[in-house]
């Protein structure tokens, strides 16, 4: 069977006409079944356990950094007796504390170092938790280093004493005889001077960074460590207020998870507010006045129907969340914004179904009215549900888990909401159409009073209702032409166009088609495109860790301290040589030294002085102690040097094994270098790419580079191709749907143009509004593809099937039918998300901004740009559909 352009619409309309008759015959079954299904599925919410691992949720599953981290973790697992500050690649049960001197003071001066020492003692000894009848403090929970002791911060007091006694302190590496310590990742905000040998000498500094690593295995110990982290936060909230000379910021391994939960908790009352706003808006939109008076027609006005229409979306949301929980698809806290979107979409579809019912002839029996309503509206909301659900379905192919999970939940919620609209809400419509047919008050279910100027005031306000005309015999078969024509011929006796519809048909559209208005609109479209392209050219990618926090989070200042004092200079990068050469060969040792220099002298490194490499330190020891190493006995001598001082960091930098000759050799090792200028997402991405490119030059040695920020820089790099991939696939799917619905092939091109124009505007203007392209905005961009179809395909269809012979008349016809539904849909969606605009959290405000842009720009295209494009480039083309379709009103009404 061939299916040409627009082939599905008549078949779908006929199916839904028959379906409407079926629901009218058995409304109770269609009413109670969704309620029972919802009650069952909603029980799944009892077992709802949010997944709050931010690194998993907001970084791509195929990120190279995850492989790099696993390589290091497998070679150097973080177990008791192996912890060295700066070498850990996971942040399990880790506490960071940054201490900054107040009033731009020098943190090395005694007054600051003394207060810091007091704080250190407080953290180690005074912060305790009770568990299993025992008191646990930091020494009981700390992860020991290679020397068997808790890692301490003695270097802070040592450096401060050296400074106090006027001894020059080199930077970034402090050297005392043959001993050295890299301090650039701990001492921040440093000002330098040049020494006698052109060395960097510390003049003053602003901040110290302290690390407290707790045990995270077995599970019971991890639980106790988690309790200690919570107690640490509570105690430090009070302690920092008592500090006189230093500012204290802190962060622990549960901070991001806790802050994501705070985001979700703040949304619960906001959703109640959005629900109430949409109910009020829906009730206001449902009001119909008696013709010739300003009093409410309580037979046609159905406020309870509006409340149930909004509640229908709530049923879909609860069912989807419960069902997916039963299926084992984990919930995460960003899904808390999903109900705002789904309830807005559900409300828009409810508007459409009610509007379609009002367009039917009250002269018909209730079952025929429902059948015609479903034939008119159900196809439209089917298209809306399919395009929106499909756009989110396409979003599930992304590699960012938070986006995947959000799209799955939203897609299921939209589909279930649509299913409930066809069952539950349709059955409610049946009952209320019966009530209207009997002339009963829609609230009190008692006969309404016919309007009379002499009626008492309370009757005029609360009891008036139009009397339904005498019903015609019910028709058992469906003929779209005759029934629809009959409806149009007789409906004018009983209904009149609302003021808003008349405004769009008789005022707005004719003014829009004036030549000078068209010229201005064309100019504005060019300006719109220019601003959009300008915004896209300045697009910023990536979700920074600090943006996962609420604005008033205690951890936000900590990230700002890291950004200001540590990411400009000194942050450490791990470089792993997985396939170490035979280091007994002096040529290979020279090659290794050259490789370290290559990394150290890149444009994002701080130079050779930032290299922390045990092989180089051996050379220093040779020079100081006049030792000459025997090449054949190199590994024995290396082991003797490396393990001669268990407090040195490179004790855990070497992996030993046996070669093919069963000789004890170094199989792999790592060294560290210092970096500079990684304080912005752009520079972090540049650093990541630079070091990976250098590593690729030494393919024979299988070199891996890693630092924790790489997890987020991979997100910056992948979010653009992920977004483009989703947009392209979604647009292709939308065009297929449009081609099946619009009976004019050339119009599919203008649907594509509109979709592209809207998405271009969303991307460009969100950048100008200070929004990055990240996991959050990516969700809304995916959603905007579905919205674009609603604003383009339905309006284009309405224009094409119009029987008017001039472009102006066609635009008036299309906007007369669609202008008010467009406005209703846009207003309801913006109202639903407007309650999020003042939430003090980047993620939530980003969602509001991008949804607002998608709706506003789509609304602008639907009411201004697209009608003008069609009138200029499509003209008065017609289709065979026009010849047989007597209905001016299109079956597909825009719902957003």
C-alpha positions in Angstrom: 0.0 0.0 0.0 1.4 3.4 -1.0 1.4 6.2 1.6 1.9 9.6 0.2 2.2 13.0 1.8 -0.5 13.5 4.4 -1.8 9.9 4.0 -2.2 9.1 7.7 -4.5 11.9 8.8 -7.8 10.7 7.4 -7.2 7.1 8.6 -6.3 8.3 12.1 -9.3 10.7 12.2 -11.7 7.8 11.3 -10.1 5.5 13.9 -10.5 8.1 16.7 -14.0 8.9 15.6 -14.9 5.2 16.2 -12.8 5.3 19.4 -14.8 8.3 20.7 -18.1 6.3 20.2 -16.6 3.4 22.1 -15.6 5.6 25.1 -19.1 7.2 25.0 -20.6 3.7 25.3 -18.4 2.5 28.2 -17.2 5.7 30.0 -16.9 4.1 33.5 -14.4 1.5 32.3 -12.2 4.1 30.7 -12.5 6.3 33.8 -11.7 3.8 36.5 -9.0 1.7 34.7 -6.4 4.5 34.5 -7.0 5.4 38.1 -6.4 1.8 39.2 -3.3 1.5 36.9 -2.0 4.8 38.4 -2.5 3.6 42.0 -0.7 0.4 41.2 2.3 2.0 39.4 2.6 4.8 41.9 3.5 2.2 44.6 6.8 2.0 42.9 7.6 5.4 44.3 8.0 3.9 47.7 11.2 2.2 46.6 12.5 5.3 44.9 16.3 5.6 45.6 17.9 8.6 43.9 21.3 8.1 42.2 23.4 11.0 43.2 26.9 10.2 41.9 27.6 13.4 40.1 30.8 12.1 38.3 28.8 9.2 36.9 25.7 11.3 36.0 27.3 14.3 34.4 30.3 12.9 32.6 30.1 10.8 29.4 30.2 7.0 29.8 32.7 6.8 26.9 34.9 9.6 28.3 38.6 8.8 27.8 39.3 10.1 31.3 37.3 7.3 32.8 39.6 4.8 31.1 42.6 6.8 32.2 41.4 6.9 35.8 40.8 3.1 35.8 44.3 2.5 34.5 45.8 4.4 37.4 43.4 3.0 40.0 44.2 -0.6 38.8 47.9 0.0 39.0 47.8 1.9 42.3 44.7 1.0 44.2 43.9 3.3 47.1 44.3 1.1 50.1 45.5 1.5 53.6 49.2 2.1 53.6 49.4 3.6 50.1 47.8 7.0 50.4 49.9 10.0 49.3 48.2 13.4 49.0 47.9 14.4 45.4 48.2 10.9 44.0 44.6 9.7 44.6 42.4 9.5 41.5 39.1 9.0 43.4 37.5 11.3 46.0 35.9 8.5 48.0 35.7 9.8 51.6 38.0 12.7 51.0 37.8 16.1 52.8 39.4 19.2 51.4 39.9 22.3 53.5 41.2 25.6 52.0 42.5 28.3 54.4 42.9 31.8 53.0 44.5 34.7 55.0 42.0 37.5 55.6 42.5 41.0 54.3 44.9 39.8 51.6 47.4 38.8 54.3 50.4 36.6 54.0 49.4 33.1 55.1 53.0 32.3 55.9 53.2 34.8 58.7 53.1 33.5 62.2 49.7 34.9 63.2 48.1 33.0 60.4 50.1 29.8 60.7 49.3 29.6 64.4 45.6 29.8 63.9 45.9 27.3 61.1 47.7 24.9 63.5 44.9 25.3 66.0 42.3 24.5 63.3 44.3 21.4 62.3 44.4 20.1 65.9 40.6 20.8 66.2 39.9 18.7 63.0 42.1 15.8 64.0 41.1 15.6 67.7 37.8 17.3 68.4 35.6 16.1 65.5 34.2 12.7 66.6 31.2 10.5 65.9 29.7 7.7 67.9 29.1 4.3 66.4 28.9 0.8 67.9 29.5 2.1 71.4 32.8 3.7 70.3 34.0 7.2 69.7 35.7 7.6 66.3 38.0 10.5 65.5 40.1 11.3 62.4 43.2 9.2 63.5 40.8 6.2 63.8 39.5 6.7 60.3 42.3 8.1 58.3 43.9 6.2 55.4 47.5 5.6 56.2 50.5 6.4 54.0 53.4 4.2 53.1 55.1 4.9 56.4 52.1 3.5 58.3 51.0 6.9 59.7 48.1 9.2 58.9 49.1 11.7 56.3 49.8 14.9 58.2 50.2 18.5 57.2 53.5 19.1 58.9 54.9 20.7 55.7 52.6 23.7 56.5 54.4 24.5 59.8 57.8 23.6 58.3 57.4 26.1 55.4 56.0 28.8 57.8 59.0 28.3 60.2 61.5 28.6 57.3 59.8 31.7 56.1 59.7 33.2 59.7 63.4 32.6 60.0 64.2 34.4 56.8 65.3 31.3 54.8 64.6 31.5 51.1 61.9 29.0 50.1 62.1 27.8 46.5 58.9 27.3 44.5 57.1 25.2 43.2 59.5 22.6 44.7 61.1 23.2 48.1 64.6 21.7 48.3 66.7 21.0 51.4 69.9 19.2 50.5 68.9 16.1 48.6 65.3 16.2 49.9 62.5 17.9 48.1 58.8 18.5 48.3 56.4 19.8 45.6 54.2 22.4 47.4 52.5 24.3 44.5 49.4 22.2 44.7 49.1 23.0 48.4 50.3 26.6 48.7 48.3 29.0 46.6 48.2 32.7 45.6 52.0 32.8 45.7 54.0 35.9 44.8 57.6 35.2 43.7 61.0 36.8 43.3 64.1 35.6 41.5 67.0 34.2 43.6 70.7 34.1 43.0 70.5 31.1 40.6 67.4 32.4 38.9 65.3 30.2 41.2 61.7 31.2 42.1 61.7 32.4 45.7 58.5 32.8 47.7 57.7 36.4 48.7 54.3 35.7 50.1 51.3 33.5 49.7 47.5 33.6 50.3 46.2 30.1 50.9 46.9 26.5 52.0 45.0 23.5 50.8 44.7 20.5 53.2 43.6 17.0 52.4 42.1 14.5 54.9 41.6 11.0 53.4 39.3 8.6 55.2 38.9 4.9 54.8 36.2 3.8 52.4 36.3 0.1 52.9 34.9 -2.2 54.1 31.3 -0.9 53.9 30.9 -0.4 57.7 34.1 1.7 57.8 33.0 3.7 54.8 29.7 4.4 56.6 31.5 5.6 59.7 33.7 7.8 57.6 30.6 9.2 55.9 29.2 10.0 59.4 32.5 11.8 60.2 32.3 13.8 57.0 28.8 15.0 58.0 29.9 15.9 61.5 33.0 17.6 60.0 30.7 19.9 58.0 28.5 20.7 61.0 31.4 21.4 63.3 33.2 23.5 60.7 30.1 25.6 60.1 30.4 26.8 63.6 34.2 26.8 63.8 34.8 29.1 60.8 32.8 31.8 62.4 35.2 31.9 65.4 38.3 32.2 63.2 39.9 35.7 63.5 42.6 35.8 60.8 41.7 33.1 58.3 38.8 32.3 56.0 37.9 28.6 55.9 36.2 26.8 53.1 35.7 23.0 52.7 34.3 20.2 50.6 33.9 16.5 51.1 33.0 13.5 49.0 29.3 13.7 49.7 29.0 17.4 49.0 27.9 17.2 45.4 25.4 14.4 46.2 24.0 16.4 49.1 23.7 19.6 47.0 21.9 17.7 44.2 19.4 16.5 46.8 18.9 20.1 48.0 18.1 21.1 44.4 15.4 18.5 44.3 14.0 19.3 47.7 13.6 23.0 46.7 11.5 22.0 43.7 8.7 20.2 45.6 7.0 23.4 46.8 7.7 25.0 43.4 5.8 22.2 41.7 2.8 22.7 43.9 2.9 26.3 43.0 3.1 25.5 39.3 0.2 23.1 39.6 -1.9 25.7 41.3 -1.0 28.3 38.7 -1.9 26.0 35.8 -5.2 25.0 37.5 -6.1 28.7 37.9 -5.0 29.4 34.3 -7.0 26.4 33.0 -10.1 27.4 34.9 -9.9 31.0 33.5 -9.5 29.7 30.0 -12.5 27.4 30.4 -14.8 30.4 31.2 -17.5 31.0 28.6 -20.0 33.8 28.9 -23.6 33.9 27.7 -23.8 35.6 24.4 -25.1 39.2 24.8 -24.1 39.4 28.5 -21.0 39.3 30.6 -22.2 36.6 32.9 -20.7 33.1 33.1 -22.5 30.2 31.3 -22.2 27.5 34.0 -23.4 24.8 31.7 -20.6 25.3 29.1 -18.0 26.5 31.6 -16.4 23.5 33.3 -13.9 24.4 36.0 -13.8 20.9 37.5 -13.0 19.5 34.1 -10.0 21.8 33.9 -8.8 20.7 37.3 -9.1 17.0 36.2 -7.3 17.8 33.0 -4.3 19.2 34.9 -4.5 16.2 37.3 -4.4 13.9 34.3 -0.8 15.0 33.7 0.0 14.3 37.4 -1.3 10.7 36.9 1.0 10.2 34.0 4.0 11.6 36.0 3.4 9.3 39.0 2.8 6.3 36.8 5.9 6.8 34.8 8.1 7.3 37.8 6.7 4.3 39.6 6.8 2.1 36.5 10.5 2.9 35.8 11.4 2.4 39.4 9.9 -1.1 39.2 11.9 -1.6 36.0 15.1 -0.7 37.8 15.9 2.5 35.9 17.5 4.7 38.6 16.1 8.1 39.4 18.3 11.1 39.7 17.6 14.4 41.2 17.5 16.4 38.0 14.4 14.5 37.0 12.7 16.7 39.6 12.2 19.3 36.9 10.5 16.8 34.6 7.0 17.2 36.2 7.0 21.0 35.4 7.4 20.2 31.7 5.0 17.2 31.5 2.2 19.0 33.4 2.5 21.9 31.0 2.4 19.7 28.0 -0.6 17.8 29.4 -2.4 21.0 30.2 -1.9 22.2 26.6 -3.4 19.0 25.2 -6.3 19.4 27.6 -6.9 22.8 26.1 -7.0 21.3 22.7 -9.5 18.6 23.6 -11.8 21.0 25.4 -11.6 23.5 22.5 -12.4 20.7 20.0 -15.5 19.7 22.0 -16.6 23.4 22.1 -16.4 23.5 18.3 -18.8 20.6 17.9 -22.5 21.2 17.4 -24.5 21.2 20.6 -27.4 20.0 18.4 -25.8 16.6 18.3 -26.1 13.9 21.0 -23.2 13.6 23.4 -21.7 10.4 21.9 -21.5 12.0 18.4 -20.0 15.2 19.9 -17.3 13.1 21.6 -16.6 11.2 18.4 -16.2 14.4 16.5 -14.0 15.9 19.3 -11.7 12.9 19.2 -11.5 12.8 15.4 -10.5 16.5 15.5 -8.2 16.6 18.6 -6.9 13.1 19.2 -4.9 13.1 16.0 -3.3 16.4 16.9 -2.3 15.4 20.4 -1.1 12.1 19.0 1.3 14.0 16.8 2.3 16.2 19.7 2.9 13.2 22.0 4.8 11.3 19.3 7.0 14.2 18.3 7.8 15.2 21.9 8.3 11.6 23.1 10.4 10.8 20.0 12.6 13.9 20.6 13.3 12.7 24.1 13.6 9.1 22.8 16.4 10.3 20.5 17.9 12.0 23.6 18.5 8.6 25.1 21.3 7.8 22.6 23.5 10.4 24.3 26.4 9.2 26.4 25.7 11.4 29.4 23.8 9.3 31.9 21.9 12.2 33.5 20.5 13.2 30.1 19.8 9.6 29.2 17.8 9.0 32.4 16.0 12.3 32.2 14.9 11.6 28.6 13.7 8.1 29.5 11.6 9.4 32.4 10.2 12.3 30.4 9.4 10.2 27.3 7.5 7.6 29.4 5.6 10.4 31.3 4.5 12.0 28.1 3.3 8.8 26.6 1.4 7.8 29.7 -0.1 11.2 30.0 -1.2 10.9 26.4 -2.7 7.5 27.1 -4.6 8.8 30.1 -5.9 11.7 28.0 -7.4 9.2 25.6 -8.9 7.1 28.4 -9.4 8.9 31.7 -9.8 12.5 30.4 -11.9 11.4 27.4 -14.3 9.5 29.8 -14.5 12.7 32.0 -15.4 14.6 28.8 -18.2 12.1 28.1 -19.7 12.6 31.6 -19.5 16.4 31.3 -20.9 16.4 27.8 -23.9 14.4 29.2 -24.3 17.0 31.9 -24.2 19.8 29.3 -26.7 18.0 27.2 -29.1 17.9 30.2 -28.6 21.6 30.9 -27.2 21.0 34.4 -24.8 23.3 36.3 -21.3 22.0 35.8 -20.4 22.1 39.5 -23.7 21.6 41.4 -25.3 19.2 38.8 -28.6 21.0 39.1 -30.6 22.6 36.3 -29.1 26.0 35.3 -31.3 29.1 35.0 -31.9 30.7 31.6 -30.6 34.3 31.4 -33.0 37.1 32.2 -32.3 40.7 32.9 -34.7 40.5 35.9 -32.9 37.6 37.6 -31.5 38.2 41.0 -27.8 39.1 41.2 -26.7 35.8 42.9 -28.5 33.9 40.1 -26.7 35.9 37.4 -23.3 35.3 39.0 -23.7 31.6 40.0 -26.6 29.9 38.3 -27.0 31.1 34.7 -26.6 28.6 31.9 -27.5 28.4 28.2 -30.1 25.8 27.4 -29.0 23.2 24.9 -31.0 22.9 21.7 -33.0 19.9 20.9 -30.7 17.0 20.1 -30.7 15.4 16.6 -30.8 11.6 16.3 -27.5 9.9 16.8 -25.6 8.8 13.8 -24.0 5.4 14.0 -21.6 5.6 11.1 -18.8 8.1 10.4 -18.7 10.3 7.4 -16.2 13.1 8.0 -17.5 15.3 5.2 -21.2 15.1 6.0 -21.0 15.2 9.8 -18.4 17.9 9.8 -20.3 20.0 7.3 -23.5 19.6 9.3 -21.7 20.7 12.3 -20.3 23.8 10.7 -23.7 24.7 9.2 -25.6 24.5 12.5 -22.9 25.4 15.1 -23.1 29.1 14.3 -26.6 29.1 15.8 -25.4 27.9 19.2 -21.8 29.0 19.5 -19.8 32.1 18.7 -16.2 32.7 18.2 -14.4 33.8 21.4 -12.9 37.2 21.5 -9.3 35.9 21.2 -10.1 33.8 18.1 -11.8 36.8 16.5 -8.8 39.0 17.3 -6.3 36.7 15.5 -8.6 36.2 12.5 -10.0 39.6 12.0 -7.3 41.9 13.5 -3.9 40.4 14.0 -3.5 38.4 10.7 -4.7 41.2 8.4 -2.3 43.6 10.1 0.6 41.1 9.9 0.0 40.8 6.1 0.3 44.5 5.5 3.4 45.2 3.2 5.1 47.5 5.6 4.6 45.1 8.6 6.0 42.2 6.4 9.0 44.3 5.6 9.6 45.1 9.3 9.2 41.5 10.2 11.7 40.4 7.6 14.2 42.9 8.9 13.6 41.6 12.5 14.1 38.1 11.2 17.5 39.0 9.8 18.4 40.7 13.1 17.3 37.5 14.9 19.5 35.3 12.7 22.5 37.6 13.2 22.1 37.6 17.0 21.6 33.8 17.0 24.7 33.2 14.9 26.7 35.6 17.0 25.6 33.8 20.1 26.5 30.4 18.6 30.0 31.7 17.7 30.6 32.4 21.4 29.1 29.1 22.7 30.6 27.8 25.9 30.6 24.1 26.6 30.5 22.2 29.8 28.9 21.8 33.2 31.4 22.9 35.8 31.4 21.1 39.2 30.5 24.4 41.0 27.3 24.6 38.8 26.0 21.4 40.4 25.7 23.3 43.7 23.0 25.6 44.9 24.1 29.2 44.9 24.2 29.4 48.7 26.1 26.2 49.1 28.9 26.1 51.7 31.1 24.5 49.0 30.7 27.2 46.4 33.3 29.5 48.1 35.7 26.4 48.1 35.5 26.0 44.3 36.1 29.8 43.9 39.2 29.5 46.1 40.5 26.6 44.0 39.8 28.6 40.8 41.5 31.7 42.1 44.5 30.4 44.0 45.3 26.9 42.6 44.1 26.5 39.0 46.2 29.3 37.7 49.5 27.7 38.8 50.6 24.5 40.4 47.8 21.9 40.0 49.4 18.5 39.5 49.0 16.1 36.5 49.8 12.4 36.7 51.7 10.9 33.8 51.8 7.1 33.7 54.3 5.1 31.6 52.4 1.8 31.4 55.0 0.0 29.3 58.2 1.0 31.0 61.4 0.4 28.9 64.5 -1.4 30.3 65.8 1.3 32.5 69.2 -0.4 32.8 69.8 1.0 29.4 71.1 4.6 29.9 69.7 5.7 26.6 66.2 4.7 27.8 66.8 6.7 31.0 67.7 9.7 28.9 64.6 9.1 26.8 62.4 9.1 29.9 64.0 12.3 31.1 63.4 13.9 27.7 59.8 12.8 27.8 59.3 14.4 31.2 60.8 17.6 29.9 58.5 17.5 26.9 55.5 17.4 29.2 57.0 19.9 31.6 57.8 22.5 28.9 54.4 22.5 27.1 52.5 25.8 27.1 50.2 24.7 29.9 53.0 23.4 32.2 55.1 25.3 34.7 58.4 23.9 33.5 61.1 21.5 34.6 60.9 22.9 38.2 57.4 21.4 38.4 58.5 17.8 37.6 58.1 15.3 40.5 60.0 12.3 39.1 61.8 9.7 41.2 64.3 9.0 38.3 65.3 12.7 38.4 65.5 12.6 42.2 67.9 9.7 41.9 70.1 11.8 39.7 70.0 14.6 42.3 71.0 12.1 45.0 73.9 10.9 42.8 75.2 14.5 42.4 74.9 15.2 46.2 76.4 12.0 47.5 78.9 11.4 44.6 77.2 8.0 43.9 77.7 6.3 40.5 75.0 3.8 39.6 75.9 0.5 37.9 73.7 0.0 34.8 73.4 -3.7 35.3 72.4 -3.3 39.0 70.2 -0.3 38.3 66.9 -1.9 39.5 68.5 -2.9 42.8 69.9 0.5 43.3 66.6 2.1 42.3 64.7 0.0 44.9 67.2 1.0 47.5 66.8 4.7 46.8 63.0 4.7 46.4 62.4 2.8 49.7 65.1 4.4 51.7 62.6 7.1 52.9 59.0 5.9 53.2 57.8 9.4 53.6 58.7 10.4 50.1 55.8 10.4 47.6 57.4 8.3 44.9 57.3 5.3 47.2 53.9 4.6 45.6 54.9 5.6 42.0 56.5 2.4 40.8 55.0 -1.0 39.9 57.4 -3.9 40.0 57.1 -7.2 38.1 59.2 -9.8 36.2 60.3 -9.7 32.6 60.5 -12.6 30.2 63.8 -13.7 31.9 62.1 -13.6 35.3 64.2 -10.6 36.3 62.7 -8.2 38.9 62.1 -5.0 36.9 60.0 -1.9 36.9 57.0 -2.7 34.7 55.3 0.7 34.9 55.7 4.0 36.8 54.3 7.5 37.1 55.5 11.0 37.7 53.9 14.3 38.2 54.2 17.7 36.6 52.7 21.1 37.6 50.3 22.9 35.3 49.4 26.5 34.7 46.3 28.5 33.6 43.5 25.9 33.9 41.0 28.2 35.6 38.4 28.2 32.7 36.7 25.5 30.8 38.4 26.5 27.6 41.8 26.3 29.1 41.1 23.0 30.9 40.0 21.6 27.5 43.2 22.9 25.9 45.3 21.4 28.6 43.6 18.0 28.3 44.1 17.9 24.5 47.7 19.2 24.8 48.8 16.5 27.2 47.0 13.7 25.4 48.6 14.8 22.2 52.1 14.7 23.8 51.3 11.3 25.3 50.4 10.0 21.8 54.0 10.8 20.6 55.3 8.1 22.9 53.1 5.3 21.7 55.8 2.7 22.4 55.6 3.4 26.1 51.8 3.5 26.3 51.6 6.8 28.2 48.5 7.9 30.1 47.8 11.3 31.5 45.1 12.2 34.1 43.9 14.6 36.7 40.4 14.7 38.2 39.3 17.7 36.2 39.7 15.6 33.0 36.3 14.0 33.8 34.6 17.3 33.3 36.7 18.5 30.4 35.7 15.3 28.5 32.1 16.4 29.0 33.0 19.8 27.5 34.5 18.2 24.5 31.7 15.6 23.9 28.6 17.7 24.7 28.6 19.5 21.3 28.9 16.4 19.1 26.3 14.6 21.3 23.9 17.6 21.0 24.4 17.8 17.2 23.9 14.1 16.8 20.7 14.2 18.8 19.4 17.2 16.8 20.1 15.7 13.4 18.5 12.4 14.3 15.5 14.1 15.9 15.0 16.5 13.0 15.1 13.6 10.5 12.4 11.7 12.5 10.3 14.9 12.8 10.5 15.4 9.0 9.3 11.9 8.4 6.3 12.5 10.6 5.6 15.9 9.0 5.8 14.3 5.5 3.1 11.8 6.5 0.8 14.6 7.8 1.2 17.5 5.4 -0.3 16.9 1.9 2.2 19.2 0.2 5.8 18.0 -0.3 7.3 21.5 -0.6 6.1 22.4 2.8 8.3 19.8 4.5 11.2 21.9 3.5 9.8 24.9 5.4 9.1 22.7 8.4 12.9 21.9 8.4 13.8 25.5 8.0 11.6 26.5 11.0 13.0 23.7 13.1 16.6 24.8 12.3 15.8 28.4 12.9 14.2 27.8 16.3 17.1 25.6 17.4 19.6 28.1 16.1 17.9 30.8 18.2 17.8 28.7 21.3 21.5 27.9 21.1 22.5 31.5 20.3 20.3 33.3 22.7 21.1 31.0 25.6 24.7 31.8 25.2 23.9 35.5 25.2 21.9 34.9 28.4 24.9 33.3 30.1 24.0 29.7 29.7 26.6 27.1 28.8 25.9 24.1 26.5 25.9 21.4 29.1 23.9 18.4 30.2 21.1 20.6 31.4 20.7 22.9 28.4 21.2 19.8 26.2 18.0 18.4 27.5 16.0 21.5 26.6 17.6 21.7 23.2 16.5 18.1 22.5 13.0 19.1 23.7 13.0 22.2 21.5 13.1 20.0 18.4 9.7 18.5 19.4 8.4 22.0 20.1 9.6 23.2 16.8 7.5 20.6 15.0 4.4 21.7 16.9 5.0 25.3 15.9 5.8 24.4 12.2 4.1 21.3 11.0 0.6 22.1 12.3 0.6 25.7 11.2 2.0 24.7 7.8 -0.8 22.1 7.5 -3.4 24.6 8.3 -2.1 27.0 5.7 -1.9 24.3 3.0 -5.4 22.8 3.4 -7.1 26.2 3.5 -9.5 26.7 0.7 -8.9 30.4 0.4 -7.4 31.6 -2.9 -5.1 34.4 -1.7 -2.1 34.2 0.6 -3.6 36.9 2.9 -6.8 35.0 3.3 -4.9 31.7 4.0 -2.8 33.3 6.7 -6.0 34.8 8.3 -7.6 31.4 8.1 -4.7 29.6 9.7 -4.0 32.1 12.4 -7.7 32.5 13.1 -7.8 28.8 13.9 -4.4 28.4 15.6 -3.5 31.8 17.0 -5.3 31.4 20.3 -4.3 27.8 20.9 -0.7 28.9 20.2 -0.9 31.6 22.8 -2.7 29.4 25.3 0.0 26.7 25.0 2.9 29.1 25.2 1.5 30.9 28.2 0.7 27.7 30.1 4.2 26.3 29.5 5.9 29.5 30.5 3.7 29.8 33.6 4.6 26.3 34.6 8.3 26.9 34.5 8.3 30.5 35.7 8.2 29.4 39.3 11.8 28.1 38.7 13.2 31.4 37.8 14.1 32.4 41.4 15.5 29.1 42.5 19.1 29.8 43.6 20.7 27.0 41.6 22.4 27.1 38.2 20.9 23.9 37.0 17.3 24.9 37.7 17.7 28.4 36.4 19.3 27.0 33.3 16.3 24.8 32.7 14.0 27.7 33.1 16.0 29.9 30.7 16.3 27.3 28.0 12.6 26.3 28.2 11.6 30.0 28.2 13.7 30.6 25.1 12.4 27.5 23.3 8.8 28.5 23.9 9.2 32.2 23.2 11.2 31.7 20.0 8.8 29.0 18.8 5.9 31.3 19.6 7.5 34.1 17.6 8.0 31.8 14.6 4.5 30.4 14.8 2.7 33.7 14.9 5.1 35.9 12.8 7.9 34.4 10.8 6.4 31.1 9.6 3.1 32.6 8.3 5.1 35.2 6.4 7.5 32.6 5.0 4.6 30.5 3.8 2.8 33.5 2.2 6.0 34.5 0.3 7.6 31.2 -0.7 4.7 28.7 -0.7 2.0 31.1 -2.0 -1.4 29.6 -2.9 -0.4 26.1 -3.6 -3.1 23.6 -2.9 -3.5 19.9 -2.5 -6.0 17.2 -3.4 -6.8 17.2 0.3 -8.4 20.6 -0.1 -10.8 19.5 -2.8 -12.4 16.9 -0.6 -12.1 18.5 2.8 -15.0 20.9 3.6 -13.6 21.8 7.0 -11.7 25.0 7.3 -10.5 24.2 10.8 -7.5 21.9 10.6 -7.6 18.7 12.6 -4.1 19.4 14.0 -4.1 22.2 16.5 -0.9 23.5 18.0 -0.8 22.7 21.7 2.3 24.6 22.9 
